[in-house]
C-alpha cells in the first residue's frame, strides 16, 4: 500500500467524520460516554460538528490517502499556540459562503454527568501546559485510522510530519492520550508527564487512564549531525 499525506479540504468532512467515528467507537471511554449509541449516530454527531471543527483557528488538518485506490484511510488535526499555523501550512479558505458555523452542536446520546466528571480529570492534565503557555507549541487535536488499515503506517506518517515541523520550528508537541494510544506515542518519542484516572462507574471497576504526553524538539545541533551522516 502506497500512503500519501495530503491537506484536508472542507469537502472531506463526511469521510473524515466517518473515520473519526469508526476509530473511537470501540474504546471503553467512548462506550461509557455514549452508552448504547450506535456507530451511525456517532457518525452523525461527527458530521454535524465538522464545520465547527474545520474552522477552528490556528488548526491544520491532514489526511492519509491510499495511493493505489484513492481511499482516505486516516486523518489528523493539529493546533498551534503562540504562533500562526500559516507559518507551517498555507491557509485553505474553502468553506462555502452559505455554511453557517456556530458553536459545536451537542452530541446525541452523550452521558452529560459522566462527561463532566471526565472533564474535571482532564483539567488536571491541562495544568501541565503551564510551561508551554509562554512559548510556541503544537498540540494534537485528534487522529484516527480506519480499523482495516491500522498497522499500515498511516498513523506514523502523521506523527513523522508533526515531528519534522516541531524540529524545524524548535517547538514541543503536547498530546492528551487515551490509555490505548500511549504505547503508540511513546514509540514516536513522547513521554508521559502526568496521568489521571477516570472512575468508570459501578459497572466497570477498572479505572481508565488519560496521560499528558510531550515530545521536545530535537536540538538543531543534533539535526545537523543527522543530516551530515
C-alpha positions, 0 to 999 in steps of 0.5 A: 500500500502506497500512503500519501499525506495530503491537506484536508479540504472542507469537502472531506468532512463526511469521510473524515467524520466517518473515520473519526467515528469508526476509530473511537467507537470501540474504546471503553471511554467512548462506550461509557460516554455514549452508552448504547449509541450506535456507530451511525449516530456517532457518525452523525454527531461527527458530521454535524460538528465538522464545520465547527471543527474545520474552522477552528483557528490556528488548526491544520488538518491532514489526511492519509490517502491510499495511493493505489485506490484513492481511499482516505484511510486516516486523518489528523488535526493539529493546533498551534499556540503562540504562533500562526499555523500559516507559518507551517501550512498555507491557509485553505479558505474553502468553506462555502459562503452559505455554511453557517458555523456556530458553536459545536452542536451537542452530541446525541446520546452523550452521558452529560454527568459522566462527561463532566466528571471526565472533564474535571480529570482532564483539567488536571492534565491541562495544568501541565501546559503551564510551561508551554503557555509562554512559548510556541507549541503544537498540540494534537487535536485528534487522529484516527485510522480506519480499523482495516488499515491500522498497522499500515503506517498511516498513523506514523506518517502523521506523527513523522510530519508533526515531528519534522515541523516541531524540529524545524520550528524548535517547538514541543508537541503536547498530546492528551492520550487515551490509555490505548494510544500511549504505547503508540506515542511513546514509540514516536518519542513522547513521554508521559508527564502526568496521568489521571484516572477516570472512575468508570462507574459501578459497572466497570471497576477498572479505572481508565487512564488519560496521560499528558504526553510531550515530545521536545524538539530535537536540538538543531545541533543534533539535526545537523549531525543527522543530516551530515551522516 
